[in-house]
Amino acid sequence: MRYRLSLLDKSPLSPGDKAADALRRTLVLAREAERLGYHRFWVAEHHNAPELASSAPEVLIAFLLANTARIRIGSGGVMLQHYSAYKVAEVFNLLASLAPGRIDLGIGKAPGGLPLATRALQGAYDPARKPGFAEQLEDLGRFLEGPVAAGDTLAGLSATPHPPVAPERFLLGASVESAGLAATRGWQFVFARHLNGDDALLADAVAAYRSGTGRPPLVAVAAIVADSAAEAARQAAGLQLFKVHVPGAQSVTVGSEAQAEDYARQAGASEFRVERKTPSVLAGTAGDVVAALDRLHEGHGIEEFIIEPAVKGDARLTLVEQLAREHGAAVRRPPVTQQPALRQVIRA
């Protein structure tokens, strides 16, 4: 196989949906991805977002594990700034004990929501004592690796249970700095090309990560597949992204001007700048999208792509099926028995 295909799903709600409808479609999509030979299925973390149903990826991961049998399931990603690194290690070690060899822990630096949600999530933190992201990432790594070494203030501490196979670890980012951080901390790196389509930046990030590890990162892309390139382009034209710049605060990317203004208002900023960005989407027929993936593979040596379907409803299933068929990943397998440690809880 030239390269692997994996999926990222945000559990989007279509008009008239309830969250349960979106989550049921996520399960159907995960099962179809498994049947078609996709390598991983990741779910996202978004807070106070009525249009998305996935606010707690660790809960959704457990549900998906119980209703699939082979495909790797993970977070894309946990927004680490909100949480104790030790607690995240415990949660993912528990998941990896339930489904050995199937768990991915993806970590992100972004807040996954607007300032009101961040304040609610971090209300128990003393801002003066809150660790920086790099420190949290280092702590998370050592908690996942076993008992804390002697000489540390937490010497002997373990994130139990200890799984037979540790979760695979990924840092999600869209900068050379994030690539370097992943390399120095021993994490796999996923370049978020669906958030930043600057191919010069991609090349620099790939080079930075490869120089530190000897291997390429994974690349996340957004995709639209239609019967014609013109129809795909029409759908892509309806997508919008806005980057909000607030002095002294982390810049964030949101999906509308209203969200950008809400971000600035909730941050208490009287001065801010909103930058309209063209979404980076691979749009066309299935053949067009796979050809674009081929070019990224050949140009940068990428061995795995995380695909985010930039469509809603049943169109996501169609996209996943068409890409798998075009890529040559579709493998019709007979039904398999669920893992005995995990009980099937729903039939979609």
C-alpha positions in Angstrom: 0.0 0.0 0.0 1.4 3.4 -0.9 0.1 5.1 2.2 -2.5 4.5 4.8 -5.8 6.3 5.1 -7.4 7.2 8.5 -10.4 9.3 9.5 -11.1 12.2 11.9 -14.8 12.8 12.8 -16.3 15.7 14.7 -19.9 14.3 15.0 -21.5 17.2 13.1 -25.2 17.8 13.5 -27.3 18.2 10.3 -30.3 20.6 10.4 -33.0 19.1 12.6 -30.7 16.7 14.3 -30.3 15.8 17.9 -26.9 15.0 19.3 -27.9 11.3 19.4 -28.4 11.3 15.7 -24.9 12.7 15.0 -23.3 10.2 17.4 -25.2 7.3 15.8 -23.8 8.4 12.4 -20.3 8.6 13.9 -20.7 4.9 15.0 -21.9 3.9 11.5 -19.0 5.8 10.0 -16.5 4.0 12.3 -17.9 0.6 11.4 -17.8 1.4 7.7 -14.2 2.7 8.0 -13.2 -0.6 9.7 -14.9 -2.6 7.0 -13.2 -0.6 4.2 -9.7 -1.0 5.7 -9.0 2.5 7.2 -6.3 2.3 9.8 -7.5 4.7 12.5 -10.7 6.4 13.5 -10.3 9.6 15.6 -12.9 11.8 17.3 -12.5 15.4 18.2 -13.0 17.6 21.3 -15.2 20.8 21.0 -16.8 22.7 23.8 -20.0 24.7 23.9 -20.5 23.9 20.2 -24.2 23.1 19.4 -23.3 22.1 15.9 -20.9 19.4 17.1 -21.7 16.5 19.4 -18.2 15.4 20.5 -17.2 17.3 23.6 -15.6 14.3 25.5 -13.6 12.1 23.1 -12.6 9.7 25.9 -16.2 8.7 26.4 -17.0 8.4 22.7 -13.8 6.3 22.2 -15.0 3.8 24.7 -18.4 3.6 23.0 -16.7 3.1 19.6 -14.3 0.4 20.9 -17.3 -1.5 22.2 -18.9 -1.5 18.8 -15.9 -2.2 16.5 -13.3 -5.0 16.5 -10.1 -4.1 14.7 -9.7 -0.5 13.8 -7.6 1.8 16.0 -9.7 4.4 17.9 -8.4 7.6 19.3 -8.6 11.3 20.1 -7.9 14.0 17.5 -7.3 15.4 20.0 -7.6 15.9 23.8 -7.2 19.6 24.5 -4.5 19.1 27.2 -4.5 22.7 28.6 -7.8 22.0 30.3 -6.8 18.9 32.2 -4.4 17.2 34.6 -1.8 15.3 32.6 -1.9 12.5 35.2 -5.7 12.1 34.7 -5.4 12.0 30.9 -2.7 9.2 31.3 -5.0 7.3 33.6 -8.0 7.5 31.2 -6.0 6.4 28.2 -4.2 3.6 30.1 -7.6 2.3 31.1 -8.9 2.5 27.5 -5.7 0.7 26.4 -6.4 -2.0 29.0 -9.9 -2.5 27.6 -8.7 -2.8 24.0 -5.0 -3.6 23.9 -3.3 -2.4 20.7 -6.1 -0.3 19.5 -5.8 3.0 21.4 -4.4 6.3 20.0 -3.9 9.4 22.3 -3.8 12.5 20.2 -3.1 15.8 22.0 -3.9 19.4 20.9 -2.7 22.8 22.1 -5.9 24.7 21.1 -8.7 25.4 23.5 -11.4 23.6 21.5 -13.9 26.3 22.3 -14.4 30.0 23.1 -13.1 31.7 26.3 -16.3 31.1 28.3 -15.9 27.3 27.9 -12.2 27.7 28.7 -13.0 29.5 32.0 -15.5 26.9 32.9 -13.1 24.1 32.2 -10.1 25.7 34.0 -12.0 27.3 36.9 -10.1 25.2 39.5 -6.7 26.2 38.2 -4.6 28.8 39.9 -3.3 30.7 36.8 0.0 31.4 38.5 0.6 27.7 39.0 -0.8 26.4 35.7 2.0 24.6 33.7 2.7 25.5 30.1 1.8 23.2 27.3 5.4 21.8 26.8 5.6 21.0 30.5 2.2 19.3 30.4 3.2 17.2 27.4 6.4 16.1 29.1 4.5 15.2 32.3 2.0 13.2 30.2 4.7 11.3 28.5 6.4 10.2 31.8 3.1 9.3 33.4 2.4 7.0 30.4 5.8 5.4 30.5 5.5 3.9 34.0 6.3 4.8 37.6 7.9 8.2 38.0 11.6 7.9 38.5 13.4 8.3 41.8 14.5 11.8 42.7 11.2 13.4 41.4 8.7 14.9 43.8 6.2 12.4 42.4 8.7 9.4 42.5 6.8 6.1 42.5 3.6 7.5 41.1 1.9 5.3 38.4 -1.0 6.0 36.1 -2.9 2.8 36.6 -4.0 0.5 35.2 -0.9 -0.6 33.3 -2.0 -1.7 29.8 -0.4 -4.6 28.0 0.1 -2.3 25.0 0.6 1.4 25.6 -1.5 3.9 23.7 0.2 5.4 20.6 1.0 9.0 21.2 0.4 11.9 18.8 0.9 15.7 19.0 -1.4 17.6 16.6 -0.1 21.0 15.3 0.4 23.2 12.4 3.8 24.8 13.0 7.5 24.0 12.9 7.6 24.6 16.6 5.0 21.9 17.3 6.9 19.5 15.0 10.1 20.2 16.9 8.4 19.7 20.3 6.9 16.4 19.2 10.3 15.2 18.0 12.2 16.2 21.2 9.5 14.7 23.4 9.3 11.4 21.5 5.7 11.9 20.2 4.4 11.2 16.7 3.4 14.4 14.9 0.3 15.1 12.9 0.5 18.2 10.7 -2.9 19.9 10.6 -3.0 20.8 6.9 -6.8 21.1 7.2 -6.2 24.1 9.4 -3.1 25.5 7.6 -2.7 24.7 3.9 0.6 26.5 3.4 2.7 23.9 1.6 5.9 25.7 2.4 5.1 25.5 6.1 4.2 21.8 5.6 7.6 21.2 4.0 9.4 23.0 6.9 7.5 21.1 9.5 8.1 17.7 7.8 11.8 18.6 7.6 11.9 19.6 11.3 10.2 16.4 12.4 12.2 14.2 10.2 15.5 15.7 11.3 14.7 14.8 14.9 13.2 11.4 14.4 14.2 10.0 11.0 10.5 9.6 10.0 7.8 11.7 8.4 4.8 13.0 10.3 1.2 12.1 9.6 -0.8 14.8 7.7 -4.4 15.7 8.4 -6.5 17.0 5.5 -10.1 18.0 4.9 -11.8 16.5 1.8 -14.9 16.9 -0.3 -15.7 14.3 -2.9 -18.4 14.8 -5.5 -19.4 13.4 -8.9 -17.7 16.3 -10.6 -14.9 18.7 -9.8 -17.3 21.6 -10.4 -19.8 20.3 -7.8 -17.0 19.7 -5.3 -15.7 23.3 -5.9 -19.2 24.6 -5.3 -19.4 22.8 -2.0 -15.9 24.0 -1.0 -16.8 27.6 -1.7 -19.4 27.5 1.0 -16.8 26.7 3.7 -15.4 29.5 5.8 -12.6 30.0 8.4 -11.7 33.1 10.4 -8.6 33.5 12.5 -9.0 35.8 15.5 -6.0 37.7 16.8 -6.3 39.2 20.3 -3.3 41.0 21.8 -1.7 38.9 24.5 -3.9 35.8 23.8 -3.6 32.7 21.7 -4.9 33.2 18.2 -7.7 30.8 17.3 -9.5 29.7 14.2 -13.3 29.6 14.1 -16.0 28.9 11.6 -17.8 32.3 11.3 -17.4 36.0 11.8 -20.0 35.8 14.6 -17.9 33.2 16.4 -14.8 35.4 15.9 -16.6 38.4 17.5 -17.9 36.2 20.3 -14.3 35.0 21.0 -13.1 38.6 21.3 -16.0 39.6 23.5 -15.7 36.6 25.8 -11.9 37.3 26.0 -12.7 40.9 27.1 -10.8 42.3 24.2 -11.6 45.8 23.0 -9.1 45.5 20.2 -8.9 42.5 18.0 -8.3 41.5 14.4 -10.2 39.0 12.3 -8.4 37.4 9.4 -10.6 35.6 6.8 -8.8 32.5 5.6 -9.5 30.2 2.7 -10.1 26.7 4.0 -7.6 24.1 2.9 -9.7 21.4 1.4 -8.9 18.7 -1.1 -12.0 18.9 -3.3 -12.9 17.1 -6.5 -13.9 13.6 -7.6 -12.5 10.7 -5.6 -9.8 10.4 -8.3 -8.9 14.0 -7.9 -8.6 13.8 -4.1 -6.5 10.6 -4.2 -4.3 12.2 -6.9 -3.7 15.2 -4.5 -2.8 12.7 -1.7 -0.5 11.0 -4.1 1.3 14.3 -4.7 1.7 15.0 -1.0 2.9 11.4 -0.5 5.5 11.7 -3.3 6.6 15.2 -2.4 7.0 14.7 1.3 7.2 11.0 1.9 4.0 11.0 3.9 3.0 7.5 4.9 -0.5 8.2 6.5 -3.2 10.7 6.0 -5.9 11.6 8.5 -9.0 12.5 6.4 -11.6 14.9 7.8 -14.8 14.7 5.7 -15.8 18.3 5.1 -19.4 17.3 4.5 -22.3 16.4 6.7 -24.9 13.6 7.0 -24.9 10.6 4.7 -22.4 12.3 2.4 -19.7 11.4 4.8 -20.3 7.7 4.2 -20.2 8.2 0.5 -16.9 10.1 0.7 -15.3 7.4 2.9 -16.5 4.6 0.5 -15.3 6.4 -2.7 -11.9 7.3 -1.3 -11.3 3.8 -0.1 -12.3 2.3 -3.4 -10.1 4.8 -5.4 -7.2 4.4 -3.0 -7.5 0.6 -3.3 -8.0 0.2 0.5 -11.5 -1.3 0.2 -11.3 -4.9 1.5 -14.6 -6.8 2.0 -14.2 -8.8 5.1 -16.7 -11.1 6.8 -18.2 -10.0 10.1 -16.0 -10.5 13.1 -16.7 -11.2 16.7 -16.5 -8.3 19.1 -13.6 -8.3 21.6 -14.8 -10.4 24.6 -13.8 -7.7 27.0 -16.1 -5.2 25.4 -19.9 -5.6 25.2 -21.7 -4.4 22.1 -24.1 -1.7 23.3 -25.9 -0.6 20.1 -26.7 -1.8 16.6 -26.8 0.9 14.0 
